[in-house]
Amino acid sequence: MQLFDHTTLEIQTWKHDDLQKMLKDCPLLIRMNDGREFFIENSEFIVIADYTAAVLVDDDGVKRNAVLTLMNITSVIPNATAAGH
């Protein structure tokens, strides 16, 4: 793992264990390689498998499910705020 700006973790290829370790730092902001961002409010709102993560996100006041491919995650910001999203 490499630490940039002392807040954002950027890993070449995210693995199950890397993301699992970050759950203690919820809320998280996950950035994807296509520019999408997912704000994870609570560690209970994410389930991590070997190659994907199922997340529950707020979409204009409605909770919805999204499946993220771990290899498409570019960075994870720990202790994020919704305003920073």
C-alpha positions in Angstrom: 0.0 0.0 0.0 1.1 3.5 -0.8 -0.1 6.5 1.2 -0.5 9.8 -0.7 -1.5 13.2 1.0 -1.7 11.3 4.3 -5.5 10.7 3.5 -6.0 8.9 0.2 -4.9 5.3 -0.3 -4.0 4.5 -3.9 -3.2 0.9 -4.7 -2.3 -0.4 -8.2 -4.8 -3.3 -7.8 -7.1 -3.4 -4.8 -7.6 -6.8 -3.2 -10.2 -8.1 -0.7 -7.8 -7.7 2.3 -6.8 -4.2 1.4 -10.4 -2.9 1.4 -11.3 -5.0 4.4 -8.6 -3.3 6.5 -10.0 0.1 5.5 -13.5 -0.6 6.9 -12.4 0.5 10.4 -11.9 4.0 8.9 -15.6 4.4 7.7 -17.0 6.5 6.4 -15.1 5.9 3.1 -15.1 7.6 -0.3 -14.3 5.1 -3.0 -13.1 6.5 -6.4 -13.4 4.4 -9.5 -11.3 4.5 -12.7 -14.2 5.9 -14.7 -14.6 8.9 -12.3 -17.5 7.6 -10.3 -17.4 8.0 -6.5 -19.2 6.0 -3.8 -19.7 7.4 -0.3 -19.8 4.5 2.2 -21.4 5.8 5.4 -21.0 2.8 7.5 -19.0 -0.5 7.4 -22.3 -2.3 7.4 -23.1 -0.8 4.0 -20.4 -2.8 2.2 -19.8 -6.5 1.6 -16.5 -7.4 0.1 -15.9 -10.6 -2.0 -12.8 -11.8 -3.8 -13.2 -9.6 -6.9 -16.2 -7.3 -6.2 -17.8 -5.2 -3.4 -21.5 -4.7 -3.0 -22.2 -1.3 -1.5 -25.3 0.5 -0.3 -25.2 4.1 -1.3 -27.5 7.1 -1.0 -28.9 8.3 -4.4 -30.8 11.5 -3.8 -32.3 10.2 -0.6 -32.9 6.7 -1.9 -30.7 3.8 -0.8 -29.5 1.7 -3.7 -27.2 -1.2 -4.3 -24.1 -1.0 -6.5 -21.5 -3.7 -7.3 -18.0 -2.4 -7.7 -15.2 -4.4 -9.3 -12.2 -4.2 -7.1 -9.7 -3.9 -10.0 -11.5 -0.7 -11.1 -11.0 1.1 -7.7 -8.4 3.8 -8.0 -8.4 5.2 -4.5 -10.1 5.1 -1.1 -10.4 8.1 1.2 -10.8 7.1 4.8 -12.8 9.2 7.3 -14.5 10.9 4.5 -17.4 13.3 4.8 -20.5 13.5 2.6 -19.8 17.2 2.0 -16.5 16.2 0.5 -18.3 13.9 -1.9 
